[in-house]
Amino acid sequence: MSSGKTIKIRQTGSPIRRNIEQRQTLIGLRLNKIGRIAELPDTPSTRGMIAKVGHLVRVIEGEQGDKR
């Protein structure tokens, strides 16, 4: 995971009725509405945030083996 790589993620689930940590994680990923797409650096911290809300987002570009 080099610093030059990026990853695109799309929000597929709603933050309604989710706990505050998951809502804040979506905001940290620059997502807060269904269908939004964010392009972020592919770092371990970004991957951890994606894993935390993996049921609400989908990776649309990058390593297709990890669809969280």
N, C-alpha and C positions, 0 to 999 in steps of 0.2 A: 504494500500500500504506500506508494510514493506520494509526495506532496502535490504532484502535477495532475493526478487522476481526479476525476469528478464522478459523482453518482447522481442519477436522476431518480427522484421518488415522487409518487403521486398519492395523494390522500384518497382512500376509498371508503373510509368509514367516518361516522359522525362522532364528535367529541361529547355529544349530549349524553348525560347519565354516566360519564366516566369520571374517575377521580381527578383531583386537581393536578397531580403530578403528570398524568397522561396529557391533559390539556396543555400544561406548560411545556411539555416535551414537543408537542406538535407546533406550538408557537416558536420554540427554539429551532425547529426544523424549517421554519418559514412556511408552515402550513396551518390553516385554520378553517378552510372550507373544503368540502368534498369536490374533487376534481382538480384542485390546485397541483401544480407541478413545481418542484424546487430542485435546483441543481446545486449540490453541495460538495465540498472536498471529501474525498474518500479517506477518512481517517478512522482510527479505532474509536474515538469518541462519537463520531457521527454514526458509525455502525452500531455502537451501544445504544444510542438514542433510537435508531431504527428498530432494534431488537425489542426495546421497551414498548413501542407502540406498533409492533409488527402486524397486529390484527387490524390496524387502521390504515396502514400504508402498503404500497407495493413498489418494488424496485422496477423501473422501466428501462433502465440502461445500466450497463456495467456487468458485473458478475451475475449471470442469470442463475447460478446455482443457489444463491442466497436471495430468495424472493421476499425478504422482509423489508 
